[in-house]
Amino acid sequence: MERIILRDPTLIPPFAEPARELRILNKPLWLLQRDLLKVYGKKATEIDHLAEVADIPAHDERLIYRDNLFFNAELINTFIQEARARGTPAQIAFKATNPATGQKGDPSIERHATQLSRHIRREGDYYVADLYYLPAGSNDLSQAQPLVIDTLSHEMGYYRIPSYMAHKGDLTYQIPIRAFVSIESWLHVLMANVLMGVFSWAAALDVRMSKARLHNILRWTAEDWRLFPGKIAFALKAFWEKINPLEEQWRNHFLASRALVKVGKRCSIDPTAIIHGPTVIGDDVYIGPGVVIANSYIGNNVNIMQGSQIMLSVVSDRCFLPFNAGLFMTTLMENSMVAQNSTLQLCVVGRNTFIGANNVFTDFNLQGEPIKVIHEGVPVEVNMPVLGSAVGHNVKLGSGFVIYPGRMIESNAVIIFDNEQNLIRKTVAGHDLNDIDEATGEPRRIIYHWPNVYYDPARPDVNSPSEGDSPVRMSSLRSNQSAGNGRLPDHISASQRL
């Protein structure tokens, strides 16, 4: 089979790169596509327009696809197998809701994939996209007929949460077993990595575990009987790993079994870490004490320090998470860092990017308004009650920021916190160490309502402001104080005085 790749030059903000170059599940999209399709053939031709297909000799069967499409193995294998069985030109299609006929649309496509998308478009009762199959001898795309693929969508998420955060208290997503999305926005990068990436792994596991249950053995189907031996083997291996004294201590739960948590070479994992699958961990990874990882992808040469928590997230190669960093439904591209006590929820972070300590990426509109993102230069509502933000490549974000939902920080930006009310720029003067309050035995202290002096024991004549009075400006005090009354000692350097 020959692959014909339709180039899409659209730059995806805030990364300023086409989709094919962006990391999806720790691989550039073009490489992920190639690896999924290499079993069908290695020959590939790139084109700029679909009309060019007619000029390429049709000696072999061909697969034509746009290079910004994300699909997983389950979807592309199903499409190729059914197209081959049909033996005629085919274009991928998904059901669209039609109230007149009672047809129900594909939940994953309608709820998630069509948002902000031009390349997944509705034609009649179907959504179609630029993924085609042509048998040998055919080169006319106009003959391609819709081939409907069911994504096998499953509702998954969080139930019985406060009703103001989600409709009827259920924060759910339509997670496909056969994943498909056209990457035209950073929102689609998030979907491909999380909703249709690691979350899809969990959906597939959930489906398998729901089959072949003993309480309804009398109603088992052929598929139940086919899966039953594998479930028994899985249960026995997980039990042995739990009781085996020579097994790694963190493998103390069936969700931490080797069948669900794949660990690469030369990894160091602290015994107190909690790792639940389905999770993939690459080579040369360090995971410190108290780390919690659930249903995530961890790349190679990653350091995750003590107390960090990662859930439903993708951490690409050479990333670093110091202590107490938190990622939820978030993707980090390669060589990036999220410093201590920073929390990212439903976010995308580009490569070579530094997120400083104590940053909070919020994901919920407190006023109950729909979250909007900038798409093609205009704000557009998205059908997601919670959503974080996107940070581009080569960004350095200082400490102490709060980022509102749906925002973007574009590539090659350095952002330094600069707020007089919350930033200490210079050495802060103190009070005489030997000045003790005789009544309480406590040392007297200078009090700041930053950046102003509120109370200064060395200047009782200007202290004790009445209610409603403003604090005294810091610059108006201590200009002529002696060292004994809190003046900075002479040995303090000029740089320390700044």
N, C-alpha and C positions, 0 to 999 in steps of 0.2 A: 504494500500500500504506500502511495506517495502522499506526503503531507503538503498542502498548499496553505501558506500562512498569510492572512490579510493583515498588513501592518496598520495599526491605529496610532497616529502620531500625537493624539491629544495628551497634553500635559495635565497630570493630576495634582491639583493643589492640596496641601501646601508643599508637596515634594518637588514640584517642577520637573517631573519625569513622566514618561509614558508608563502605562500600567505594566507593560511587559518587564520593566526593570525593577518593579517594586517587589519586596519580599512577601511571599505568601507561604505560610508554614515553613519558614526558614529557607526558602529558595526563591530566587527571582522567578517571576511568573513564567517567563519563556522556558526556563529550565524545568520547572514543574510540569509544564505541558509536554515538553520533549520526553521526560522520563516516563510519563504516563503512557505515551504513544509509541515508545521505541519498540515495544513488542510487536507492533503492526508493520514496522518498517522504518528505515533510517533516512530515506531520501526525503528532502524538503526543499521547497521553492517558496520564496517570499514575493508577494505582489502588493501593489498599492491600491488596486481597484478590482472588484469582482469581475469586471468585464474582461480582464486579462486571462481568466481561466480558459476561455474559449480558444486562446492562442497556444495553449500548452498541449502537446500531444497526449492523447488519452490511451496510452498503452496499458496502464495498470489502473486498478481501482484507486480512488482518491478521497481524501478527507480534507475539506476546506474549512478553515476556522479563523475567526478574528483573534488577534493576539492579545486582546484584553479580556478574554473569557476565562473564568475560573470554573473548572469542573473536576470532580473527583473520579476515581477509577470506576466506582459503581455506575455512575452516569454514562461515561464515555464508552465503557464496555457494553452496556445495555443498548446504547444508540447504535454502535457499529454492528452488534449481533443482529438486531432487529432490521437494520437497513440491509445487511447482507441477505438475510432471509427473504426480504421483500424483493431484492434484486433490481430495484429501480431507483432513480435519483430521489434523494430524501433530504428534507430540511428539518432540523429539530424543532419541536413544537410542544407547547404545554396547554392544558385546558384553561379557558377563560370563563368566568362566571357569565351565564346568560339567563336572566330571570324568565325570559319568554319561553325558553325551552326547558328550564329547570336544571340546566347543566351547571355543576359546581366547578369552580376554578381550582387550580392547584394552589393549596394554601401557602406553601413556601414561596412560590413565584409571585403570587398576587400580593402577599403581605410584605415581603422583603425585597425580592430581586427586582421588581419593577420600579421601586422607589428611585427617583432621580435618573432613570435609565432611558436612553433613546434607542439603544441597540437591542433591547428586549421590547418588542413592539407588538401591539395587538393587530391582528388581521382576522376579521370575522370572529369565529368562536375560539381562536387560539392566540397564544403569544408565541412569536417566532423569533429566532436569533440567527446570526451568521455562523451557523455550523451545518455543513452539508456533507452528504455522502454521494459520490458518483461512482457507479460501477465501471469496469473497464470498457472503453469504447465510447463512453458518454462524456461530453464536455459542455452540455447546455444546462445551466443552472435554472433556466426558466421552466424546465420540466420537473424540477424537484417538488415533490408533494410533502405536506406536513406529516411528520412521523411523531406522534404524541408519546411523550415519555412521562411516566408518573414518578415524581420525585420521592414518593413514599414518605410524605411529611408526617411528623409526629409533634404534637404539642408538648413542650417541655418548658420548665421555668420554675417560678417561685409562687407558691399559693398561700392564701390567707395572710398577706401582708397588709399594712394599712391601706384602706380604700382610696385615700387621697393620692396614693402613689401609682395606682393602676386601676383599671376598670374592674369593678366588683372585687377588688382585693387580689386579683390574679395577675402577676407579671410574667407573661408567657411569650414564647416564641414558637414559630413553626419551623422545626428543625428537620431538614431533609436527609434521607439516607443517600439519595442520589443528588449531589449538590451542583448548583449551577447559578452563576451570577456574572454579569458584565461589569467590569471594574471601570467606572466613569467618575468616581468620587472617592474621597477618603472613607466615606461611609461604607462603600462596597469593599474596601480593603479590610475594614473591621468585620464585615459580614463573612468574607471569604476565610479569614483566619479563625474567627470565633464561631459564629452561628452555623456556618457551613464547613467549618474545619474541625476544631477540637470538640465543639458541642455535637457535631454530627457523629463523631466517634462514640460519644456517650449514648446517642440515640440508637446507633447500631447495636451497642452492647445491651441496651434496655430491651430492644426487640428480641435479641437472642435469649436473654434471661427470662423473658415472658413466655417463651415457648417450652413445651415438654414439661409442664408442671404436673406433679403426681396427683393433685387433688381433682384434676379433670381428665385423667388418663383415658376414660371411656370415650372421650370426644377428641382424642388426638388425631391429627392429620398426618399425612405422609411426611411432611416437613418436621413435625414434632418428633416422630420416630427417627428421622435422619439426624436431628440435633441432640437427641437424648444421650448417645454414647459420649459425645464431646462434653456435655454438661457434667456427666458423672466423672470423667477424667479430670476436668477442671476442678471440681469440688474436692476430689481426692488429693490432687497436687497441692491445692491451696491449704488443705488441712495439714498435710505433711510439712509444708514450709512453715506453718505456724508452730508446730510442736517440735520441729527439728532444732536441737540445741546448737547446731553448727550453722544454722541459717542466719543471715543478717537480721539484727534485732528489729529493725524498722519494718520488716516483712511480717508483721504480727496481725494482719487482717486480710481477709480474702481479697479486698480491693487493692491490697499491696502485693498481691501474688505476682510471680514472674509472667504469668499469662497476660496481666493487665498493666504492669509497670515494666517497660523495657529500659534497661540501663546499659549504656555503652561501656567502653573500655577506660580503665585508669580513673574511675570516679571515686570520690571520697564522700560518703554520706554518713552524717552523724547518727548514732543509734536512736537519738530522741526525735529525729525528724519524722514527720507524718507525710507519707506520699501515697495517694490513692489514684487508681487508674480509672479509665484508660489514660496513661501518661507515657510519653517517650522522653528519655533523657539521653543526650549525646555523649561524646567522649570527653574525658578530662574535665569533668564537672565537679565543683565543690559545693556541698550542701551542708550548712552549719546546724548547730543545735537549735531545736525548737522550730525549724522551718516547716511550713505546711504547704504542700503542693497537691492540687487536685485537678484531674482532667485537663492536663496542660502539655505543651510541647516545649522542651528545654533543649537548646542547641548545644554545640560544642564549645569547650573552653569558657563556660559560664561559671561565675562565682555568685552564690546566694548565701549571704551571711545570716547569722542567728536571728531568729524571730521573724523573718520575712514570710509573707503569705502570698501565694500565687494560685489563682483559681480560674479555670477556663481561659487560660491565656497562652500566648506564644512569646517565648523569650529566645531571640535568635543568637547566633554565634557571638562569642566574646563580649557578652553583656555582663554587667556587674550590678548587683543589688546589695548594698550595705545593710546593716541591721535594721529590722522593723520596716522595710519597704513593703508596700502592698500593691498588688496588681489583681484586678478583677475584670474578666472579660476584656483584656487589653493585649495589644501586640507591640512588642519592641523589635525593631529591625536591628541589624548587626551593629556591634561595637558601641552600644549605648549604655547609659547608666542612670538609675533612679536611686537617689541618695536616701539616707535614713529618714524615716517618718513621713515620707511622701506617699500619697495614695492616689492611684490612677484607676478609674472605673470607666469601662467602655471607651477606651482611648486608643489612638494609634500614634506611635512615636517612631520617627525616621531613624536612619543610621547616623552614627557618630554624634549622637545627641546626649547632652548632659542635663538631667533634671535635678536641681539642687534639693537640699533638705527642707522638710516641713512645707512642701507644696501640696495643695489640695485641688484636684480636678473634680469639680462638682458635676453631677449628672442628672439633676432634677430641678425643674422650675417651681420655686416655692409659690408662685402666684397662680399655679394651675394652668398656665398658658402652654400651647404646643411648643416644643423645641424646634428651632429653626437652624439651618446650616446655610452657608453661602455656597451656592452652586451656579456655575456659569455667571458669576458676578451679581447674583440677586439672592436675597434670603428666601428660603423655601422650607415650608413645614415638612417634618418627617414623622412618620407613623411609629414613633418610639417614645414611650413615656419617660424613659431614662436614656441618656446619651452623654458621653464625655466629649473630649475634644481631640484635635489632631495637632501634632508637633512635627515640623518638617525635618530635613536632614541638616546636620552640622549646626544645631542650635545649642546655645548655652543659656539655661534658665536658672537665675539665682534663687535664693531661698525666700520663703515667706509669701508666696503668691497664692491667690485663690482664682482659679480659672472657671468662668461660667460655662454651662453646657453648650455644645455645638460650636465652639470657637476654633479658630485655626491660628497657629504660630508658624509663619512661613519659614522656609529654609534659610540658612546662613544668617541667623539673627542671634544677638546676645542681649539678654534682658536682665538688667540689674535693678534690684529693689531700691526705690528712692522715695521714701515717704517720711516727712519730718516727724509725724506723730508716732511712728513705729520703728524708726531707724536711729541707732546711736552711731554718730559719725566720729566722735572724738572722745578723749579721756573724760570721764565724768568725775567732777570734784567730790570728795567726801568730807568728813568732819574730823575734828581732833579726836584721836584714839583715846586720850586720857580724860575726856569730858564725860563724866558719869552722872546720871540723875540720882541724887541721894535718896529720893523718895522710893524709887523702884529698884535701884541697883542696876538698871539697864543703861547701856551707852546711849548718849544722845546722837541722833542721826539727822542728816539733812534729807528732806523729803522732796521728791520731784513729782509733779504731774507733767510728765514728759511732753515737750522739751523744756518746761518752765519749772522754776523753784517754787514749791508750795510752802515749805517751812525750813528755815535755816537757823539752828541754835546759835550760830555766831552773829546773827543780826536780829536780835529780838525786837528791835524797833520797827521792823517791817514785816513781822510775822503775824500769825493768827488773823488772816483775812476774814471779814464777815461773810455770811452766807450770800452767795451771788457775786462776790468779788472775784476777779480774775487772778490767777497765780502771777507772781512776780516774774518778769522775764529773766531768764537765766543770765543773760548778758549784763543785767543791771546790778548784779550782786558779785561780791568777792573780787572785784577788780583791784582792791587795795588791801586785801586780807593778808595777814602774816601766815607763815608756814604752820604755826601752831593752831591757827583757826581754820585750816583746811586748804590753804594754798598749795598748789602742786609743788613738791620738793624740787630744788634746783637740779637734781640729778636726772629728772625725767627728760628724755630726749625730745628733740623737736618733732620727730615722727610720732611719738606717743601723745604729744599735745594736740595733734591734728584731729 
